[in-house]
Each structure stands twice: as C-alpha cells, then as structure tokens.
C-alpha cells in the first residue's frame, strides 16, 4: 500500500458509520495486533490520535494477554490522581448503547459513538504506523539502536574518570564553572547530533566500529571545547 492509498483509506474510514467502523475494526484487529503489537503484546495509539469519552478517560491502546485474549487499555483521570485499567475488547466494542468501565479510582461511561471513535483511532493510527509514518518510525528505531548505552557510556565514562569529574561535582552543582564538565556535555551533545545526522552511514556497522567512530567524535568535540575555553 502506498501513502496515497493509505490516506484514501483513512478518508473512507472517517466516513464510515459507527457500526461500520466497529465491524471493520473487529475484522482487522487480529491482523493489526499480529503485525504491530510489541513483544509484550501491546499496541499503543499515538498520543495525538487517542480518543476517549470526552470527560475523564482516554483509550491508550489494545493489548493481548498470554492466553490470546484482547483488552482495551484505558487511562482514567480523577480529581486528584490517575491510573490505567482495562476492559475486554469485545465487551468494550459490543453493540450496547453505552458501556460502563471502571478503575480503582473512578468509572467512565462510553456511548456507542464514542466507542466508534476509539475504533476509528485504532485503525487510522495503524495505517500511520504501517505506511504513512513508516520511514520516520524506522529511522527512530535505527537511532535508538545506534544510541545503545552499552557503546556510548564507556566512552563518556572514560572522559569522566580521566578528568576526575566526580570530585568536581560541588563546582557545577552550585552554579560554578567547570570547563571539563562543560566539555563532557559538549562531547555528549555533539555525539548525539552526529548519530542523528549519520544514521544511514552508521547503520549496519559493528559495535567495535561504532565505538571507534563515537570515541573520535566525542573526544574531538571535548578537546575543541577545552582549547577554546
């Protein structure tokens, strides 16, 4: 499916009646979960597309337990606190005119049309995940993988230890100037920016290769900062 086709399908989904979109979602939910749920069985709707009962709750996503049962995960906001709780998927998306869901702090009533909007948000969000935002999602996943703390932390730690920064915390914690610490932060910042700007070139390199490259980038930025300050 192309992005153009995905946008066209989204427009079709927006025009579906409440019963049509709930039926459509029920038909495709297994495929969505098989494809898009994380390793823990969760599919979380993007923040900007989450829908609720227009009062005290939002549906965060759908999850599947070890027995394969589907649940709707619901965020509840009470006067003084908040929490998440769940309801069976089929119960939430039943044909009842309204469904009352409860948590340990409060309850929330969802009308049929509100539940239809929740289903719309799930299937539309999936199309963004699968097609429309796929390039950005894959890039973010690559950045996360390339930013592995097991590679980066030893590089930062060596500079931290070589410059005995743990003995200088009293300087920068109380607003004083510590050039070595500022160089450390500059190196860290430049290394993060380098990874983001060079994702495609870095992707596929071994941990040893990344360590060598990252060490050079970090040390260069830290040295240049020390020389100029």
N, C-alpha and C positions, 0 to 999 in steps of 0.2 A: 504494500500500500504506500502511495506517495503522500507527501504532506498535503498536497491539494485535495487528494481523495479523503484524507483524514479530516480536513476542515469541512468538506462537503458532508461527511457522515455526521460530524458534530452538529451542523445546522439541521440535519434531518432529525437527530436525537432531540434537539431543542424544541422541534415542532411536534414531537410525539405527544399523545395524550398521556395522562398519568398512568392509566392501566397499560398502555402500550410500552412505556419506558420501563415499568416494573417487570413486565413479561420479558422484554428484551434483555434487561439486566440479569434476570434469573436464568435465561437461556445461555448467557455468555459468562456467567460468574466463574464457573469451573475453569474455563479456558483462561480467564484473566488471572485467577489465582495460580494455576499451573505455570503460567508464563511470568507473572510479575511479583508474586509473593517472595519475601526474603527467606533466608534459610530457617527462620523461626516460624514461618507460616503467616507473616503479616503483609498486608498491602495497605500502605498508609496514603491517604489522599493528600495532595499538596495543600498547604495552608490556604492559598488563595482560592481554592475550589471547594473547600469544605462547606457543607450545608447543615442546618440544624432546625430547631423548632422556633427560631426567631425570638427566643427568650433566654433560656438558661442552659442550652446544651448544643453541641456540635458533634457530628459523626466524624471521627478521626480516620476510620478505615474499616477493613474487614480482616479477620484472621481465621485460620483453620487450626483446630487443635490436633493432637496426635491421633485421635480417632477419626479425623477427617470431617468433623462437624464444623459448620461455618457459623461465625458470630459477627455481629456488628459491634465495633468498639466505639463507645460514646463518651465524650468529655462533658462533665457536669460542672456548672459554676453556681455555687450557693452564695449567700450574702458574705460569708467570711472565709470560705475555703473552696477548694475544687478537687475533683478526682475523676478517674475514668472507671467505667464499668461496662458490662456487655449485655447483649440480648441475642437470642438465636436469630440467625439471618432470616429464616423462613417465618418466624413469628413477627419480626420487625416489618418484613415486606409482605405480610398477609393482606387479604382483601378487606380487613376490618376498617371501618371509617376512622378509627383512632386507635393508637396503641400507647399504653402507659408503660414507660420504662423507669426503673428505679435504681438508685445507687445507695451507698451507705450514708450519703449526706442529703439527698433530695430525690425528687422524681421529675420526670418530664413527659409531657403528652405530645405525641406526634400525630397530626392529621394525615389522611391519605395523601393529600397533595404535597405535604412536607416530606413524607417518605419518598414520594416520587422524585422530588428534587434531590434528595440524598442519592437515590439510584442514578439519576442523571449525572450527578457529580462524580460518581464512581466510574461510569463508563466513559465519560468525557475525559476524566483525569487519566484513565488508562490509555486513551488514544494519544494524549500528550506524552505519556511515558514511553509508549511503544514506537511512535512515529515522529510527532511534531518536535519534541524536545530531546530526541534520542542522541543527536550529536553532542548537545550540551551535557547530557547525563553521562555519556561515555567519556567525555573529556574530564568531567569532575571526578569520575571513578579512577581515571588514569592519574590525575593529580594526587588523589588520596593515596593511591598505591605508591607513587613516586615519592611521596612525603612520609614514608614509613619512618617512624621514630627510631626503629632499630638501626637505621642507617644514619639518620641525622643526629640523634642525641650524642653518640660517641664523638662526633666532630665538635659539637658545641661544648661538650663536657671537657674535652682536652684543652680548649682555649680557656674555659672557666677555671680549670685546675692549674694550668700553666701560669695564669695571671693571678692566682690566689684570690679569686673574687669572693669566695666565701668569707674571707677575712676583711673584706671592704664593704660588706653589706650595710654597715652603720652609716657609711658615707651617702650612698644613693637612696637608702630608705628614708632618710631625713632631709631629702632635698638637696644634698650636696652634689658636687660634680665628681664623677669617677670616669675618667676617659676610657679606661679599659672596659668598663661595663657598657658604656655607650658604644664602643667598638664591637663588643659582643652582640649587642642588639642590632647594630647596623649590619653586621655579617649575617645574622639570622634573617633579617628583613630582606636583604639582597638575595640570599639563597632561596627564600620562599618565592620571591618575584622571578628568579631565574627558572625555577621549576615550572611555574605557570606559563612563562613565555617560551619554554622549550620542550613542551610536553611530547610532541611528535618525535623530536630527535632523541629524547631520553627513553621513550617507551621501548621496551624490549632489551635494554641493557641489563647486565648482571649487577648484583649487589656490590661486587668489588669495583666494577666500572663506575657505578653511581657514587660510591664512597670516594673514589679518586677525583671525580668531577666536582662533587659537592665540597670536598675539602679545599680544592683550589679556589672555588668561587667564594666560599666563606672566608678563607684566610686572606684573599686578595682584598675583599671589602673591608675586613677588620684592619689590615695593615694600612690601607689607604686612609682610613679614618684616623688611625693613630698618628700618621705622618702629618695630617692636615690640622691636628688639634694638639 
